[in-house]
Amino acid sequence: MTHTDIWRLSATELTTLTRRGDLSATEAVQASIDRMDAVNPALNAVVEDLRTEALERAQSLDAARGRGQPTGPLHGVPVTIKVNVDQKGHATTNGVIALKDVIAPDDAPVVSNLQKAGAIVIGRTNTPEFSFRADTDNPLHGRTFNPWGRHISPGGSSGGAAAAVMAGVGALAHGNDIGGSLRFPAAAIGAVTVKPGLGRVPAWNPSQKAERGLLAQSMSVQGLITRSAADLHLSMPSLIATDARDPFHVPIPWRGERFDQPIKVAFTKNTFGYALHPEVEKALDTARDALVDAGYDVEEVDPPDVFECGRIGYRTLMGEVLTLMKSDIEAAGSRTIRDIFDVYFQEFPPIVETELVRMLAKRSHYAREWSLFMQDYPLVLSPFLPQPFFKPDRDTEGAEGVHDVLGCAVYSYAMNFLGLPAACVPSRLATLPKGPQPINVQIAAQRWREDLAVDAAAAIEARIGQMCFPLWDHMQQK
């Protein structure tokens, strides 16, 4: 293998070589740094370059291995961390100018868990202001571009993470998700991710001055964006390791019990009146066929009302945001983000006061309906978005823009309100007027069964292949 090929390796392939001693951690990290130098200037995905400390850590891990010390499951894997999560000694900017000097006193649990497993952080990735857009741009770090082309948004809020990992900058990318922030960028660029369920991955920022709101705590989760489903199976067991700083973390194994019979999948194309694009329908059909061929029992049936659950959930979240965040957004946000939030509040009229308490209580009703449904159908295959991914800054174009970006994304934020895991995986590379564009579908799973969602994503991936390979060819041709 030549040095220039190392960055192409998946985390699974890398660890096979690094743990065996066929490849050093230093070589793995240097290859990712070289790739970052080649592609990041055009993407602006990584906004803080950590090559110096990354190479020092890689050399330290190599020396430890040479002394016979055991290696971790992610030994030598280059990773990126999103700038809204604490990494000791670095600014947790959250894309906000006023936070550019907020230096983390310690690592967040996800950072320490990745590093304990042997991963090496090579850079920190971009996010929109306050990590509250499905696109990635801010006055502090600038815009992140989609490696498929500048006519497609990179998604958000983990847009820098997805653009980096899919372009070959690191084999794993950390991100988080309160309404779709892992899945939106995965769908925009053709990556694979799983939004973990409530309590699955420990979370806390040591730099924070106050606890987050109840819905922010229960809807927001930490996760990883990868180029392959296999890399989620490799890395997520390390990410979910217990950390006492999250008192509500649930310490259960990554793998649950096996099913004795074929797993039943509820398959739906219901988009609640939003037009289903022909390319999205083809992606859904391909995903369904892949699961059938893999031995799943797929039945076309609608799950409990996603539209009502999702809309109520996001309106309730907006009520909490209005109460706890609006003053910070007004004080520190740009005119762009303040205008977007004004339209958010129109699209999702905030539920406040007594009604907010009632809807927090009703959340259990929606979750119970889904729990009962998923006794029969442990997986639900659905659209992620009804249309191919939108253009950059679509959410700045008033009510119509926000409606196209978030209003139709009920399958996304419903899963956050329910606290259920949901994978997002590409199942088609569409040929559209402005060029090729990946189309992702969503696979929701029973509570605590992220592994089932990732297994299903792997079955779909086996049918269509990893989207990074046509992307790299596309990037080379441009």
Beta strands, then each sheet from edge to edge (+ up, - down):
strand 1: 46-49
strand 2: 78-82
strand 3: 120-125
strand 4: 172-177
strand 5: 192-195
strand 6: 221-226
strand 7: 264-267
strand 8: 297-300
strand 9: 379-383
strand 10: 422-432
strand 11: 435-445
sheet 1: 1+ 3- 2- 4- 6+ 5- 10+ 11- 9+ 7+ 8+
end
